[in-house]
Amino acid sequence: MPLLKYEQIAEDLRTRIANGEFGPGDLLPSGRDLAEQWDVSRATVVKAYDVLRTDGLVVARQGAGFTVVEIPIARPAGGRRAGSSRVAGGTPYRRLGLPDRIAPPAHVGDALGLKPGEAVLRRMRLVLLDDGSPGTLVTAWFPPAIADLAPRLAMRGPIAEGTTHYVRRSTGRSPVEGVDTTTVRLARDDEARLLGVEQPTAVAAVLHVAYDLGHRPLVCEEGVTASHVFEQIDNYPMG
């Protein structure tokens, strides 16, 4: 299905930000300029910027227009329901180390349908609490079919547009189904160190797998949260 005009504008701005034309804190083109460039109404441009703001990519500056976010945000693993945004539940985070290719734990390999010992691309981040302390340790595992076509996944630093948008642009594959499995276990020593807790500590581990239209896995994320900060609240209609 072809993109609507406001979606085309949002996607073009995403690409320009991703390519470094606009960096963190930079002012983006005005609504008037984009309306003239794309031959659309100002309302269409506003809608495009609303999409980017919902994705946590831009912020509105009173009297100045829109700028690229200076502090990227991320969510803990899971909860990627249709219609959800990166802003909802997103907080600042720190990228941990450099992306690398290693064989994942057995449960991740099973989730991605890998052969024993097959290496995948690993990216790690530490999602922070409001006071800046460690909240959730998230490890994302990308199978070779994705990582080979999306080289920026292997580079240092965050991907401003978000990995979902970048993977879609690079591979043409989008998530249509997510499966989240939450378990409770004891933290491994490396997890406890990164979360800043003493052993033994119970953690909640959320394993999230995103699948495309052909039910092929795009990514497996595991989010590990220490028990003393883990909380899950569901709000739903009844009756």
C-alpha positions in Angstrom: 0.0 0.0 0.0 1.5 3.4 -1.0 2.3 5.8 1.8 0.0 8.8 2.4 1.5 12.2 1.8 2.1 12.9 5.5 3.7 9.5 5.9 6.0 10.2 2.9 7.1 13.5 4.6 7.7 11.8 7.9 9.7 9.1 6.2 11.8 11.6 4.3 12.6 13.5 7.5 13.5 10.2 9.2 15.9 9.3 6.4 17.5 12.8 6.5 18.0 12.6 10.3 19.3 9.0 10.0 21.8 10.1 7.3 23.1 12.9 9.6 21.7 15.9 7.7 20.1 16.9 11.0 21.7 16.0 14.3 20.6 16.1 18.0 19.2 19.6 18.8 19.1 20.8 15.2 16.2 22.8 14.0 14.1 21.0 11.3 12.5 22.7 8.2 9.6 24.9 9.0 6.0 23.9 8.2 5.8 26.5 5.5 8.9 25.3 3.8 7.8 21.7 3.8 4.3 22.6 2.6 5.8 24.4 -0.4 8.3 21.7 -1.1 5.7 18.9 -1.0 2.8 21.0 -2.4 0.6 20.1 0.6 -1.3 22.0 3.3 0.3 23.1 6.5 -2.1 20.6 8.3 -0.5 17.7 6.4 3.0 18.8 7.5 1.7 19.1 11.1 0.5 15.6 10.9 3.9 14.4 9.6 5.6 16.1 12.6 3.0 14.5 15.0 4.1 11.1 13.7 7.8 11.9 14.4 7.0 13.3 17.8 5.0 10.2 18.7 8.0 8.1 17.7 10.2 10.2 20.1 12.4 11.5 17.2 11.5 15.2 17.4 10.4 17.7 20.0 8.4 21.0 19.6 10.2 24.1 20.7 7.9 27.0 21.4 8.3 29.7 18.9 11.1 27.8 17.0 9.4 24.8 15.4 10.7 21.2 15.7 14.1 20.0 16.6 15.7 16.5 16.7 15.7 15.1 20.2 19.0 15.5 22.1 18.5 12.5 24.5 17.1 9.4 22.7 14.6 7.3 24.6 13.9 3.6 24.6 11.4 1.2 26.1 12.0 -2.0 28.0 11.5 -5.1 26.0 8.0 -6.1 25.0 4.7 -4.3 24.9 5.0 -3.3 21.2 1.3 -3.4 20.5 -0.1 -1.9 17.3 -0.6 1.8 17.8 1.9 2.1 20.7 4.7 4.6 20.4 8.3 4.9 21.5 7.3 7.8 23.7 4.8 5.7 25.7 6.9 4.0 28.4 10.1 5.3 26.9 12.9 6.7 29.1 16.5 7.8 28.6 19.0 4.9 28.2 22.7 4.2 27.9 24.1 2.0 25.1 26.4 -0.7 26.5 29.6 -1.6 24.7 29.8 -2.1 20.9 27.5 -4.3 18.9 29.0 -7.7 18.3 28.3 -11.1 16.7 28.2 -14.1 19.0 26.1 -17.2 19.5 23.1 -16.3 21.7 21.8 -18.3 24.7 19.9 -21.4 23.8 16.5 -19.9 24.5 17.2 -17.0 22.2 18.5 -19.3 19.5 15.3 -21.3 19.7 13.2 -18.2 19.5 15.0 -17.1 16.3 15.0 -20.6 14.8 18.9 -20.7 14.6 21.2 -23.6 14.1 23.3 -24.5 17.2 26.2 -22.2 17.5 25.0 -19.8 14.8 26.1 -16.2 15.5 23.8 -13.3 15.5 24.2 -9.5 16.0 23.9 -8.4 19.6 23.1 -4.8 20.8 22.8 -4.0 24.5 21.3 -1.0 26.3 20.5 0.0 29.9 17.1 1.7 30.2 17.2 4.1 33.1 14.8 5.0 35.9 13.7 8.6 36.5 16.6 9.2 38.9 19.1 7.9 36.4 19.7 4.6 38.1 19.6 1.3 36.2 16.1 0.1 35.4 16.1 -2.7 32.7 18.9 -4.4 30.9 17.8 -5.0 27.3 19.7 -7.2 24.9 18.5 -7.3 21.3 19.5 -10.2 19.0 19.2 -9.7 15.2 19.4 -12.8 13.0 21.9 -12.7 10.1 19.1 -12.2 7.5 18.4 -8.9 9.1 21.9 -7.8 10.3 23.5 -8.4 6.9 21.0 -6.0 5.2 21.0 -3.4 8.0 24.7 -2.5 8.5 24.0 0.4 10.9 22.9 -2.1 13.5 26.6 -3.0 13.9 27.7 0.5 14.4 28.4 2.4 17.7 25.6 4.6 19.1 21.9 4.8 19.0 19.8 4.8 15.8 17.8 8.0 16.1 14.8 6.8 14.0 14.6 3.6 16.0 15.6 0.1 14.9 12.1 -0.9 13.8 12.0 1.9 11.2 15.6 1.4 10.2 15.1 -2.4 9.7 12.0 -1.7 7.6 13.8 0.8 5.4 16.8 -1.5 5.0 15.1 -4.9 4.5 11.5 -4.1 3.5 10.3 -6.3 6.4 8.0 -5.0 9.1 6.8 -6.5 12.3 3.1 -7.7 12.2 3.1 -9.9 15.3 4.9 -9.9 18.7 5.1 -12.6 21.3 6.1 -11.6 24.8 7.0 -14.2 27.4 7.7 -13.1 31.0 9.5 -15.4 33.5 11.0 -14.9 36.9 14.5 -16.2 37.7 17.7 -15.3 39.5 20.0 -12.8 37.9 23.2 -13.9 36.3 26.3 -12.3 37.8 26.9 -10.1 34.7 23.3 -8.9 34.8 23.5 -8.1 38.5 26.6 -6.1 38.0 25.1 -4.0 35.2 21.8 -3.5 37.2 23.8 -2.5 40.3 22.2 -5.1 42.6 23.7 -7.6 45.0 23.4 -11.4 44.5 21.3 -13.3 44.8 18.6 -11.1 43.2 15.3 -12.2 41.6 14.6 -10.6 38.2 11.7 -10.5 35.8 12.8 -11.4 32.3 10.6 -10.4 29.3 11.5 -12.2 26.1 10.0 -10.4 23.1 10.1 -11.8 19.5 8.9 -9.7 16.6 7.7 -11.6 13.4 7.1 -10.3 9.9 4.2 -11.2 7.6 5.8 -14.5 6.7 6.2 -15.3 10.5 10.0 -14.9 10.1 11.6 -13.5 13.2 13.1 -10.0 12.9 14.5 -9.6 16.3 14.5 -11.2 19.8 14.8 -8.8 22.8 15.3 -9.9 26.4 14.6 -7.3 29.0 15.8 -8.1 32.6 14.5 -6.0 35.5 15.4 -6.4 39.2 12.4 -7.5 41.3 12.5 -4.4 43.5 11.7 -2.1 40.5 9.6 -4.4 38.4 5.9 -3.5 38.1 3.4 -4.5 35.5 0.0 -2.7 35.3 -2.7 -3.6 32.8 -5.6 -1.3 32.2 -8.6 -2.8 30.3 -12.4 -2.5 30.0 -14.7 -4.9 31.8 -18.3 -5.8 31.3 
